[in-house]
Amino acid sequence: MGDISDLADVNRFMRSPEGHSALDKFQQSLLEKVISDVTFCSLSTGVSVTLHFADGGQFDQLYQPGK
């Protein structure tokens, strides 16, 4: 897992106008979407998570342990 400096970076992001804007965009992109499936894929750098939406779209996120 990350150290306390990682948490400080996350807290700064969450308080910043840029962070708020990025999270608002992310929220808007997911509102009213219906998730039809979730898939996982093991990668050398972490785990890829893909949300599959009923409208045919998808959202990919890479989770990196310790980052």
Secondary structure, 3 states (H helix, E strand, C coil): CCCHHHHHHHHHHHHCHHHHHHHHHHHHHHCCCCEEEEEEEEECCEEEEEEEECCCCEEEEEECCCC
